[in-house]
Amino acid sequence: MSIRLTITLPEETVSVLDRVAGKGGRSRFINQAVLNYVEVQGKRNLRRQLEIGYRTNATLDLEMASE
C-alpha cells in the first residue's frame, strides 16, 4: 500500500532528483534514499552507543584483564 504525500523541495534538489531518478522515478528514488538514510543513521547511532559503552567500561575491563 502506498500513501500519497505532498512535500516541498528546493528547485535545485528537484533538478538533481530528476537527473538521477529519471522520468517517473522520483517516488522510487526518494523511497530508496529514505530507507538508506535510516539504515546508515541506525548504524552510526549503534556505533556511537558501543563506543560510549566501551569507554565507560574501559577501566573495569582493564582491571578484570589484569586479574
Protein Blocks (a to p, Z undefined) as FASTA:
>chain_A
ZZdddddddfklmmmmmmmnoghilmmmmmmmmmmmmmmmmmmmmmmmmmmmmmmmmmmm
mmmmmZZ
